[in-house]
Amino acid sequence: MKPFSLLSHAGWLALLVLFACLAYFALIAIVPGWLAGTVAGWPRSILLALLLFVLFFAITLLYIRAADRQP
């Protein structure tokens, strides 16, 4: 048995979402000062939230693509 076959494709995508959320909230809890600055006039916290939104959208597209492949 392959070591990575224990989880389905959807399971790996769900774990990716879980770890991204945990990392986001850990960053807020541990080093909130890092999010206080700006990048090109945008607050870092807003940019991080937008990047997470893009990541979650990409994960949704991957899930839909994987679901279309199954009979």
Summary of the structure (lengths in Angstrom):
residues: 71
radius of gyration: 16.0
end to end distance: 23.4
largest distance: 51.1
contacts: 146
relative contact order: 0.13
helix: 73%
strand: 6%
